């Protein structure tokens, strides 16, 4: 079945669940346990539960708004419909430039670095550049051929990436030392906030999985089911991974910041375990990239379709494959460019804050749309009225308050720059029309 956008609804509950899990469980979980342990020690589990609670509240907001607005574009579409084209434009830029492109560039370089562990020639810059071109070209071609092919690739990589993590948890649980899980002290609210800001990197990504709203079967039911399944699974997986890592390595966990899970696997399964985790990390990074190339072009497509400054040609749908092919090509090209140049480091610090600001916009959109009382019959409604979005907003603002001064200045400067670009392009567009 094609939608009014010309897209095909081919993604079901399990496909969307796999898509969300794939985007959340990226490279972060393979290194983040050591960073969290350094900040909170054996009490690290509190940060996971806190971030899990926050992401579940936010995704409930996504579920209700997404069941009302079933077109492609995810958070961008929700915020644009609720607050207008300017805020839609801000969302597109925070989404693509602030949160995703730079993260993809970092993950692609990390993937090349992981492969270099086995094949040293990948340390060469020219070889890495060719590798980046190959990766993004291949992912673009797969996704241009159809969302069904793209979501199938996501499903396969999700299974492959989760297998070593699940094995590590199952085998590692039998070798945990309970004395390593005893709390030395109760974490302070300030430490919890600072650690959560870092840990949230490992939880973000679900919002990208909802960008394919225009290609989801029966979105009113599929959205809430897929969100509940995927977020619940991720929270349990992360909690068990941290328990196993802390239970086996104890206080030394924070010493292995480059590859903590590889060290855990070494204790549990020997050299084979190290190889298994490193291969799993490589697959996880590739899965993260494949998920972004599937999902993020839909944001570009939606912004172009709604004429939010971006050229309308980016909303063109392929006549044969029914996919937004120009948006896919543009996104893959940008990802490849920043991967090769490595300039992403200057904006990487904005990634987590950018995602939280987008979440803040969706929670506010929830309130705006609920007040408008324009809900369609049969749409999903979150219990408790405005309780969920209000709690989400308060927690997001509290976490953002833990940003350093230079990080806050960076966010304000970025917002000012893209706002100036918006005003300038609107002015040029208006002059062109009057000529």
Buried (B, 14 or more C-beta within 10 A) or exposed (E): EEBEBBBBBBBBBBBBBBBBBBBBBBBBBBBBBBBBBBBBBBBBBBBBEBBBBBBBBBBBBBBBBBBBBBBBBBBBBBBBBBBEBBBBBBBBBBBBBBBBBBBBBBBBBBBBBBBBBEEEEBEEEEBBBEBBBEBBBBBBBBBBBBBBBBBBBBBBBBBBBBBBBBBBBEBBBEEBEEEBBEEEEEBEEEBBBBBBBBBBBBBBBBBBBBBBBBBBBBBBBBBBBBBBBBBEBBBEBBBBBBBBBBBBBBEEBBEBBEBBBBBBBBEBBEEEBBBBBBBBBBBBBBBBBBBBBBBBBBBBBBBBBBEBBBEEEBBBBBEEBBBBBBBBBBBBBBBBBBBBEEEBEEBBBBBBBBBBBBBBBBBBBBBBBBEEEEBEEEBBEBEEEBEBBBBBBEBBEEBBEBBEEEBEEBBEEBBEEBBEEBEEEBEEEEEEEEE
